[in-house]
Amino acid sequence: MMPDRHQNSRMLLQPHPLLWTAIENTRMIRFAYHGKDRIAEPHDHGILKGSVQLLSWQVAGRSSRPLPNWLLTKVDEITDLALLEQTFPGGRPTATGKHIKWDVLFIRVKPAKSRPHVVPKRKPN
């Protein structure tokens, strides 16, 4: 018995091993997307609206928007993906404080370790 087409497409909706490694180890990535070379911090990797996608914080390269900026990409449209030696601190806060509501979230980068808040001592009068 042949599996139905819907079942086959579900089998293709898997995490990308290199993106998983990059997120797990907070490593920067370089890739091309829609004809533009980009360098980014990978943050979330999952399934959104039926396709495997990556949410990253693009810090360099070419973009149609000012950088740095958030970039949501379809993984099957990414080419020339490379893991860089450079690391980044971890998750960034979003302007709204909210995250994308993924259909399936494969992996999310660990939050950046924040520095402890030190309250300066008051000078004696």
Chimera marker file (.cmm) of the C-alpha trace (Angstrom):
<marker_set name="trace">
<marker id="1" x="0.000" y="0.000" z="0.000" r="1" g="1" b="0" radius="0.5"/>
<marker id="2" x="1.381" y="3.409" z="-0.998" r="1" g="1" b="0" radius="0.5"/>
<marker id="3" x="1.357" y="6.191" z="1.612" r="1" g="1" b="0" radius="0.5"/>
<marker id="4" x="-0.883" y="9.085" z="0.673" r="1" g="1" b="0" radius="0.5"/>
<marker id="5" x="0.635" y="12.338" z="-0.555" r="1" g="1" b="0" radius="0.5"/>
<marker id="6" x="-0.255" y="14.180" z="2.669" r="1" g="1" b="0" radius="0.5"/>
<marker id="7" x="1.699" y="11.647" z="4.713" r="1" g="1" b="0" radius="0.5"/>
<marker id="8" x="4.722" y="12.006" z="2.391" r="1" g="1" b="0" radius="0.5"/>
<marker id="9" x="4.732" y="15.792" z="2.722" r="1" g="1" b="0" radius="0.5"/>
<marker id="10" x="4.658" y="15.476" z="6.497" r="1" g="1" b="0" radius="0.5"/>
<marker id="11" x="7.806" y="13.366" z="6.407" r="1" g="1" b="0" radius="0.5"/>
<marker id="12" x="9.614" y="16.238" z="4.650" r="1" g="1" b="0" radius="0.5"/>
<marker id="13" x="8.727" y="18.674" z="7.432" r="1" g="1" b="0" radius="0.5"/>
<marker id="14" x="11.825" y="17.900" z="9.486" r="1" g="1" b="0" radius="0.5"/>
<marker id="15" x="14.376" y="20.141" z="11.215" r="1" g="1" b="0" radius="0.5"/>
<marker id="16" x="17.453" y="21.053" z="9.197" r="1" g="1" b="0" radius="0.5"/>
<marker id="17" x="20.481" y="19.483" z="10.978" r="1" g="1" b="0" radius="0.5"/>
<marker id="18" x="22.833" y="22.435" z="10.393" r="1" g="1" b="0" radius="0.5"/>
<marker id="19" x="20.247" y="24.954" z="11.633" r="1" g="1" b="0" radius="0.5"/>
<marker id="20" x="19.606" y="22.776" z="14.694" r="1" g="1" b="0" radius="0.5"/>
<marker id="21" x="23.360" y="22.745" z="15.453" r="1" g="1" b="0" radius="0.5"/>
<marker id="22" x="23.644" y="26.504" z="14.953" r="1" g="1" b="0" radius="0.5"/>
<marker id="23" x="20.736" y="27.245" z="17.309" r="1" g="1" b="0" radius="0.5"/>
<marker id="24" x="21.817" y="24.705" z="19.913" r="1" g="1" b="0" radius="0.5"/>
<marker id="25" x="25.350" y="26.166" z="19.987" r="1" g="1" b="0" radius="0.5"/>
<marker id="26" x="24.421" y="29.861" z="19.426" r="1" g="1" b="0" radius="0.5"/>
<marker id="27" x="26.545" y="29.976" z="16.257" r="1" g="1" b="0" radius="0.5"/>
<marker id="28" x="26.099" y="32.572" z="13.530" r="1" g="1" b="0" radius="0.5"/>
<marker id="29" x="25.145" y="31.418" z="10.035" r="1" g="1" b="0" radius="0.5"/>
<marker id="30" x="25.754" y="32.668" z="6.508" r="1" g="1" b="0" radius="0.5"/>
<marker id="31" x="23.321" y="31.891" z="3.716" r="1" g="1" b="0" radius="0.5"/>
<marker id="32" x="21.712" y="33.197" z="0.554" r="1" g="1" b="0" radius="0.5"/>
<marker id="33" x="17.987" y="33.879" z="0.442" r="1" g="1" b="0" radius="0.5"/>
<marker id="34" x="16.127" y="35.332" z="-2.535" r="1" g="1" b="0" radius="0.5"/>
<marker id="35" x="19.392" y="36.285" z="-4.219" r="1" g="1" b="0" radius="0.5"/>
<marker id="36" x="20.869" y="38.119" z="-1.221" r="1" g="1" b="0" radius="0.5"/>
<marker id="37" x="23.815" y="36.971" z="0.915" r="1" g="1" b="0" radius="0.5"/>
<marker id="38" x="23.026" y="37.263" z="4.618" r="1" g="1" b="0" radius="0.5"/>
<marker id="39" x="24.668" y="36.766" z="8.007" r="1" g="1" b="0" radius="0.5"/>
<marker id="40" x="22.361" y="36.095" z="10.910" r="1" g="1" b="0" radius="0.5"/>
<marker id="41" x="21.763" y="34.763" z="14.405" r="1" g="1" b="0" radius="0.5"/>
<marker id="42" x="19.368" y="31.810" z="14.095" r="1" g="1" b="0" radius="0.5"/>
<marker id="43" x="16.666" y="31.984" z="16.790" r="1" g="1" b="0" radius="0.5"/>
<marker id="44" x="13.623" y="29.781" z="16.070" r="1" g="1" b="0" radius="0.5"/>
<marker id="45" x="13.278" y="26.810" z="13.729" r="1" g="1" b="0" radius="0.5"/>
<marker id="46" x="9.953" y="25.108" z="13.122" r="1" g="1" b="0" radius="0.5"/>
<marker id="47" x="6.900" y="24.618" z="10.963" r="1" g="1" b="0" radius="0.5"/>
<marker id="48" x="4.722" y="27.622" z="10.147" r="1" g="1" b="0" radius="0.5"/>
<marker id="49" x="1.825" y="27.577" z="7.691" r="1" g="1" b="0" radius="0.5"/>
<marker id="50" x="2.825" y="24.146" z="6.395" r="1" g="1" b="0" radius="0.5"/>
<marker id="51" x="6.502" y="24.848" z="5.642" r="1" g="1" b="0" radius="0.5"/>
<marker id="52" x="9.757" y="24.516" z="7.545" r="1" g="1" b="0" radius="0.5"/>
<marker id="53" x="10.979" y="27.996" z="8.430" r="1" g="1" b="0" radius="0.5"/>
<marker id="54" x="13.707" y="29.847" z="10.301" r="1" g="1" b="0" radius="0.5"/>
<marker id="55" x="13.406" y="33.050" z="12.283" r="1" g="1" b="0" radius="0.5"/>
<marker id="56" x="16.742" y="34.818" z="12.516" r="1" g="1" b="0" radius="0.5"/>
<marker id="57" x="18.184" y="38.190" z="13.475" r="1" g="1" b="0" radius="0.5"/>
<marker id="58" x="20.025" y="39.360" z="10.352" r="1" g="1" b="0" radius="0.5"/>
<marker id="59" x="23.048" y="41.460" z="11.284" r="1" g="1" b="0" radius="0.5"/>
<marker id="60" x="24.938" y="41.798" z="7.985" r="1" g="1" b="0" radius="0.5"/>
<marker id="61" x="24.736" y="41.155" z="4.274" r="1" g="1" b="0" radius="0.5"/>
<marker id="62" x="22.090" y="42.421" z="1.870" r="1" g="1" b="0" radius="0.5"/>
<marker id="63" x="18.465" y="43.090" z="2.715" r="1" g="1" b="0" radius="0.5"/>
<marker id="64" x="15.578" y="45.165" z="1.436" r="1" g="1" b="0" radius="0.5"/>
<marker id="65" x="15.124" y="46.505" z="4.987" r="1" g="1" b="0" radius="0.5"/>
<marker id="66" x="17.504" y="48.338" z="7.347" r="1" g="1" b="0" radius="0.5"/>
<marker id="67" x="19.785" y="46.034" z="9.361" r="1" g="1" b="0" radius="0.5"/>
<marker id="68" x="19.869" y="44.570" z="11.917" r="1" g="1" b="0" radius="0.5"/>
<marker id="69" x="16.335" y="43.182" z="11.613" r="1" g="1" b="0" radius="0.5"/>
<marker id="70" x="14.241" y="40.047" z="12.062" r="1" g="1" b="0" radius="0.5"/>
<marker id="71" x="14.033" y="37.762" z="9.032" r="1" g="1" b="0" radius="0.5"/>
<marker id="72" x="11.605" y="34.877" z="8.551" r="1" g="1" b="0" radius="0.5"/>
<marker id="73" x="12.764" y="32.480" z="5.829" r="1" g="1" b="0" radius="0.5"/>
<marker id="74" x="11.475" y="29.289" z="4.231" r="1" g="1" b="0" radius="0.5"/>
<marker id="75" x="14.245" y="26.753" z="4.734" r="1" g="1" b="0" radius="0.5"/>
<marker id="76" x="13.751" y="25.115" z="1.328" r="1" g="1" b="0" radius="0.5"/>
<marker id="77" x="14.511" y="28.500" z="-0.288" r="1" g="1" b="0" radius="0.5"/>
<marker id="78" x="17.813" y="28.962" z="1.598" r="1" g="1" b="0" radius="0.5"/>
<marker id="79" x="20.997" y="28.197" z="-0.365" r="1" g="1" b="0" radius="0.5"/>
<marker id="80" x="24.722" y="28.153" z="0.475" r="1" g="1" b="0" radius="0.5"/>
<marker id="81" x="24.066" y="27.664" z="4.198" r="1" g="1" b="0" radius="0.5"/>
<marker id="82" x="27.230" y="27.698" z="6.331" r="1" g="1" b="0" radius="0.5"/>
<marker id="83" x="27.860" y="27.528" z="10.050" r="1" g="1" b="0" radius="0.5"/>
<marker id="84" x="30.250" y="30.270" z="11.179" r="1" g="1" b="0" radius="0.5"/>
<marker id="85" x="32.754" y="30.090" z="14.043" r="1" g="1" b="0" radius="0.5"/>
<marker id="86" x="31.350" y="33.306" z="15.516" r="1" g="1" b="0" radius="0.5"/>
<marker id="87" x="28.833" y="32.879" z="18.343" r="1" g="1" b="0" radius="0.5"/>
<marker id="88" x="26.129" y="35.186" z="19.686" r="1" g="1" b="0" radius="0.5"/>
<marker id="89" x="24.801" y="35.637" z="23.245" r="1" g="1" b="0" radius="0.5"/>
<marker id="90" x="21.439" y="33.920" z="22.710" r="1" g="1" b="0" radius="0.5"/>
<marker id="91" x="17.804" y="34.938" z="22.420" r="1" g="1" b="0" radius="0.5"/>
<marker id="92" x="16.883" y="38.577" z="21.927" r="1" g="1" b="0" radius="0.5"/>
<marker id="93" x="13.841" y="40.274" z="23.359" r="1" g="1" b="0" radius="0.5"/>
<marker id="94" x="11.183" y="41.168" z="20.794" r="1" g="1" b="0" radius="0.5"/>
<marker id="95" x="9.650" y="44.636" z="20.592" r="1" g="1" b="0" radius="0.5"/>
<marker id="96" x="6.242" y="43.253" z="21.582" r="1" g="1" b="0" radius="0.5"/>
<marker id="97" x="7.572" y="40.624" z="23.984" r="1" g="1" b="0" radius="0.5"/>
<marker id="98" x="5.718" y="37.989" z="21.943" r="1" g="1" b="0" radius="0.5"/>
<marker id="99" x="7.017" y="35.134" z="19.810" r="1" g="1" b="0" radius="0.5"/>
<marker id="100" x="5.691" y="33.693" z="16.558" r="1" g="1" b="0" radius="0.5"/>
<marker id="101" x="2.994" y="31.100" z="17.180" r="1" g="1" b="0" radius="0.5"/>
<marker id="102" x="4.598" y="28.134" z="15.408" r="1" g="1" b="0" radius="0.5"/>
<marker id="103" x="2.539" y="25.164" z="14.232" r="1" g="1" b="0" radius="0.5"/>
<marker id="104" x="5.498" y="23.066" z="15.460" r="1" g="1" b="0" radius="0.5"/>
<marker id="105" x="8.582" y="24.551" z="17.120" r="1" g="1" b="0" radius="0.5"/>
<marker id="106" x="11.627" y="22.313" z="16.604" r="1" g="1" b="0" radius="0.5"/>
<marker id="107" x="14.113" y="24.383" z="18.597" r="1" g="1" b="0" radius="0.5"/>
<marker id="108" x="14.457" y="27.889" z="20.068" r="1" g="1" b="0" radius="0.5"/>
<marker id="109" x="17.765" y="29.475" z="21.013" r="1" g="1" b="0" radius="0.5"/>
<marker id="110" x="18.508" y="29.713" z="24.733" r="1" g="1" b="0" radius="0.5"/>
<marker id="111" x="17.862" y="33.160" z="26.233" r="1" g="1" b="0" radius="0.5"/>
<marker id="112" x="20.947" y="35.348" z="26.469" r="1" g="1" b="0" radius="0.5"/>
<marker id="113" x="22.414" y="35.342" z="29.953" r="1" g="1" b="0" radius="0.5"/>
<marker id="114" x="21.733" y="38.756" z="31.363" r="1" g="1" b="0" radius="0.5"/>
<marker id="115" x="24.182" y="40.491" z="33.593" r="1" g="1" b="0" radius="0.5"/>
<marker id="116" x="23.105" y="40.687" z="37.213" r="1" g="1" b="0" radius="0.5"/>
<marker id="117" x="21.524" y="44.006" z="38.038" r="1" g="1" b="0" radius="0.5"/>
<marker id="118" x="23.743" y="45.836" z="40.510" r="1" g="1" b="0" radius="0.5"/>
<marker id="119" x="22.247" y="48.662" z="42.536" r="1" g="1" b="0" radius="0.5"/>
<marker id="120" x="24.928" y="51.246" z="43.292" r="1" g="1" b="0" radius="0.5"/>
<marker id="121" x="25.502" y="51.944" z="46.969" r="1" g="1" b="0" radius="0.5"/>
<marker id="122" x="24.324" y="55.331" z="48.168" r="1" g="1" b="0" radius="0.5"/>
<marker id="123" x="27.007" y="57.703" z="49.228" r="1" g="1" b="0" radius="0.5"/>
<marker id="124" x="26.798" y="58.634" z="52.877" r="1" g="1" b="0" radius="0.5"/>
<marker id="125" x="25.618" y="62.210" z="53.481" r="1" g="1" b="0" radius="0.5"/>
<link id1="1" id2="2" r="1" g="1" b="0" radius="0.2"/>
<link id1="2" id2="3" r="1" g="1" b="0" radius="0.2"/>
<link id1="3" id2="4" r="1" g="1" b="0" radius="0.2"/>
<link id1="4" id2="5" r="1" g="1" b="0" radius="0.2"/>
<link id1="5" id2="6" r="1" g="1" b="0" radius="0.2"/>
<link id1="6" id2="7" r="1" g="1" b="0" radius="0.2"/>
<link id1="7" id2="8" r="1" g="1" b="0" radius="0.2"/>
<link id1="8" id2="9" r="1" g="1" b="0" radius="0.2"/>
<link id1="9" id2="10" r="1" g="1" b="0" radius="0.2"/>
<link id1="10" id2="11" r="1" g="1" b="0" radius="0.2"/>
<link id1="11" id2="12" r="1" g="1" b="0" radius="0.2"/>
<link id1="12" id2="13" r="1" g="1" b="0" radius="0.2"/>
<link id1="13" id2="14" r="1" g="1" b="0" radius="0.2"/>
<link id1="14" id2="15" r="1" g="1" b="0" radius="0.2"/>
<link id1="15" id2="16" r="1" g="1" b="0" radius="0.2"/>
<link id1="16" id2="17" r="1" g="1" b="0" radius="0.2"/>
<link id1="17" id2="18" r="1" g="1" b="0" radius="0.2"/>
<link id1="18" id2="19" r="1" g="1" b="0" radius="0.2"/>
<link id1="19" id2="20" r="1" g="1" b="0" radius="0.2"/>
<link id1="20" id2="21" r="1" g="1" b="0" radius="0.2"/>
<link id1="21" id2="22" r="1" g="1" b="0" radius="0.2"/>
<link id1="22" id2="23" r="1" g="1" b="0" radius="0.2"/>
<link id1="23" id2="24" r="1" g="1" b="0" radius="0.2"/>
<link id1="24" id2="25" r="1" g="1" b="0" radius="0.2"/>
<link id1="25" id2="26" r="1" g="1" b="0" radius="0.2"/>
<link id1="26" id2="27" r="1" g="1" b="0" radius="0.2"/>
<link id1="27" id2="28" r="1" g="1" b="0" radius="0.2"/>
<link id1="28" id2="29" r="1" g="1" b="0" radius="0.2"/>
<link id1="29" id2="30" r="1" g="1" b="0" radius="0.2"/>
<link id1="30" id2="31" r="1" g="1" b="0" radius="0.2"/>
<link id1="31" id2="32" r="1" g="1" b="0" radius="0.2"/>
<link id1="32" id2="33" r="1" g="1" b="0" radius="0.2"/>
<link id1="33" id2="34" r="1" g="1" b="0" radius="0.2"/>
<link id1="34" id2="35" r="1" g="1" b="0" radius="0.2"/>
<link id1="35" id2="36" r="1" g="1" b="0" radius="0.2"/>
<link id1="36" id2="37" r="1" g="1" b="0" radius="0.2"/>
<link id1="37" id2="38" r="1" g="1" b="0" radius="0.2"/>
<link id1="38" id2="39" r="1" g="1" b="0" radius="0.2"/>
<link id1="39" id2="40" r="1" g="1" b="0" radius="0.2"/>
<link id1="40" id2="41" r="1" g="1" b="0" radius="0.2"/>
<link id1="41" id2="42" r="1" g="1" b="0" radius="0.2"/>
<link id1="42" id2="43" r="1" g="1" b="0" radius="0.2"/>
<link id1="43" id2="44" r="1" g="1" b="0" radius="0.2"/>
<link id1="44" id2="45" r="1" g="1" b="0" radius="0.2"/>
<link id1="45" id2="46" r="1" g="1" b="0" radius="0.2"/>
<link id1="46" id2="47" r="1" g="1" b="0" radius="0.2"/>
<link id1="47" id2="48" r="1" g="1" b="0" radius="0.2"/>
<link id1="48" id2="49" r="1" g="1" b="0" radius="0.2"/>
<link id1="49" id2="50" r="1" g="1" b="0" radius="0.2"/>
<link id1="50" id2="51" r="1" g="1" b="0" radius="0.2"/>
<link id1="51" id2="52" r="1" g="1" b="0" radius="0.2"/>
<link id1="52" id2="53" r="1" g="1" b="0" radius="0.2"/>
<link id1="53" id2="54" r="1" g="1" b="0" radius="0.2"/>
<link id1="54" id2="55" r="1" g="1" b="0" radius="0.2"/>
<link id1="55" id2="56" r="1" g="1" b="0" radius="0.2"/>
<link id1="56" id2="57" r="1" g="1" b="0" radius="0.2"/>
<link id1="57" id2="58" r="1" g="1" b="0" radius="0.2"/>
<link id1="58" id2="59" r="1" g="1" b="0" radius="0.2"/>
<link id1="59" id2="60" r="1" g="1" b="0" radius="0.2"/>
<link id1="60" id2="61" r="1" g="1" b="0" radius="0.2"/>
<link id1="61" id2="62" r="1" g="1" b="0" radius="0.2"/>
<link id1="62" id2="63" r="1" g="1" b="0" radius="0.2"/>
<link id1="63" id2="64" r="1" g="1" b="0" radius="0.2"/>
<link id1="64" id2="65" r="1" g="1" b="0" radius="0.2"/>
<link id1="65" id2="66" r="1" g="1" b="0" radius="0.2"/>
<link id1="66" id2="67" r="1" g="1" b="0" radius="0.2"/>
<link id1="67" id2="68" r="1" g="1" b="0" radius="0.2"/>
<link id1="68" id2="69" r="1" g="1" b="0" radius="0.2"/>
<link id1="69" id2="70" r="1" g="1" b="0" radius="0.2"/>
<link id1="70" id2="71" r="1" g="1" b="0" radius="0.2"/>
<link id1="71" id2="72" r="1" g="1" b="0" radius="0.2"/>
<link id1="72" id2="73" r="1" g="1" b="0" radius="0.2"/>
<link id1="73" id2="74" r="1" g="1" b="0" radius="0.2"/>
<link id1="74" id2="75" r="1" g="1" b="0" radius="0.2"/>
<link id1="75" id2="76" r="1" g="1" b="0" radius="0.2"/>
<link id1="76" id2="77" r="1" g="1" b="0" radius="0.2"/>
<link id1="77" id2="78" r="1" g="1" b="0" radius="0.2"/>
<link id1="78" id2="79" r="1" g="1" b="0" radius="0.2"/>
<link id1="79" id2="80" r="1" g="1" b="0" radius="0.2"/>
<link id1="80" id2="81" r="1" g="1" b="0" radius="0.2"/>
<link id1="81" id2="82" r="1" g="1" b="0" radius="0.2"/>
<link id1="82" id2="83" r="1" g="1" b="0" radius="0.2"/>
<link id1="83" id2="84" r="1" g="1" b="0" radius="0.2"/>
<link id1="84" id2="85" r="1" g="1" b="0" radius="0.2"/>
<link id1="85" id2="86" r="1" g="1" b="0" radius="0.2"/>
<link id1="86" id2="87" r="1" g="1" b="0" radius="0.2"/>
<link id1="87" id2="88" r="1" g="1" b="0" radius="0.2"/>
<link id1="88" id2="89" r="1" g="1" b="0" radius="0.2"/>
<link id1="89" id2="90" r="1" g="1" b="0" radius="0.2"/>
<link id1="90" id2="91" r="1" g="1" b="0" radius="0.2"/>
<link id1="91" id2="92" r="1" g="1" b="0" radius="0.2"/>
<link id1="92" id2="93" r="1" g="1" b="0" radius="0.2"/>
<link id1="93" id2="94" r="1" g="1" b="0" radius="0.2"/>
<link id1="94" id2="95" r="1" g="1" b="0" radius="0.2"/>
<link id1="95" id2="96" r="1" g="1" b="0" radius="0.2"/>
<link id1="96" id2="97" r="1" g="1" b="0" radius="0.2"/>
<link id1="97" id2="98" r="1" g="1" b="0" radius="0.2"/>
<link id1="98" id2="99" r="1" g="1" b="0" radius="0.2"/>
<link id1="99" id2="100" r="1" g="1" b="0" radius="0.2"/>
<link id1="100" id2="101" r="1" g="1" b="0" radius="0.2"/>
<link id1="101" id2="102" r="1" g="1" b="0" radius="0.2"/>
<link id1="102" id2="103" r="1" g="1" b="0" radius="0.2"/>
<link id1="103" id2="104" r="1" g="1" b="0" radius="0.2"/>
<link id1="104" id2="105" r="1" g="1" b="0" radius="0.2"/>
<link id1="105" id2="106" r="1" g="1" b="0" radius="0.2"/>
<link id1="106" id2="107" r="1" g="1" b="0" radius="0.2"/>
<link id1="107" id2="108" r="1" g="1" b="0" radius="0.2"/>
<link id1="108" id2="109" r="1" g="1" b="0" radius="0.2"/>
<link id1="109" id2="110" r="1" g="1" b="0" radius="0.2"/>
<link id1="110" id2="111" r="1" g="1" b="0" radius="0.2"/>
<link id1="111" id2="112" r="1" g="1" b="0" radius="0.2"/>
<link id1="112" id2="113" r="1" g="1" b="0" radius="0.2"/>
<link id1="113" id2="114" r="1" g="1" b="0" radius="0.2"/>
<link id1="114" id2="115" r="1" g="1" b="0" radius="0.2"/>
<link id1="115" id2="116" r="1" g="1" b="0" radius="0.2"/>
<link id1="116" id2="117" r="1" g="1" b="0" radius="0.2"/>
<link id1="117" id2="118" r="1" g="1" b="0" radius="0.2"/>
<link id1="118" id2="119" r="1" g="1" b="0" radius="0.2"/>
<link id1="119" id2="120" r="1" g="1" b="0" radius="0.2"/>
<link id1="120" id2="121" r="1" g="1" b="0" radius="0.2"/>
<link id1="121" id2="122" r="1" g="1" b="0" radius="0.2"/>
<link id1="122" id2="123" r="1" g="1" b="0" radius="0.2"/>
<link id1="123" id2="124" r="1" g="1" b="0" radius="0.2"/>
<link id1="124" id2="125" r="1" g="1" b="0" radius="0.2"/>
</marker_set>
